[in-house]
Amino acid sequence: MLLQLTLAFVWTLFNPLANNQIGKKAMEFSLPAVNGETVALQSLRGKVVLLNFWATWCGPCRQELPELARLQEKYRQRGLAVMAVTVDNEIDNVRGFLQKYDIKIQALWDKRKKVADSYLVEKMPSSYLIDRNGAIRFIHRGYSAEELKRIEAEIDELLDKP
């Protein structure tokens, strides 16, 4: 496990495409939400955004999503918005999953995976922390308890900045 985490860290550290995204403006997009409305990243300007790419068939994603919903609840009043973008082929699978586990989160559907591709998503789950001005500040690939602690610390840091 330690070897896998080390390799994942090294890959992210030395992957020029991933590193080129840090500090750059997050690509704008609009996607349909699971509830039918359309949501645009632009509408969340002024908030810290945790943009997460996931799928119901991904075991680590299923572990992480309830934790992201918890973070959303904990930090909502301070200005955090979580956007959980699924790349599932069937929207009914997503609706069923969210309902079964009572996960209350902004779930969007990237049916053609164009948004995931534009963010260079290589692994599920992948999370992008976007500051209040729309710049990508942190990228996380995969899920572990340690990774979740880092994400929460980074959220706290970004929320403290005007």
Buried (B, 14 or more C-beta within 10 A) or exposed (E): EEEEEEEBEEEBEEBEEBEEBBEEEBBEBEBBBBEEEEBEBEEBEEBBBBBBBBBBEBEBBBBBBBBBBBBBEEBEEEBBBBBBBBBBEEBEBBBEBBEEEEBEBBBBBBBEEEBBEEBBBBBBBBBBBBBBEBBBBBBBBBBBEEBBEEBBEBBBBBBEEE
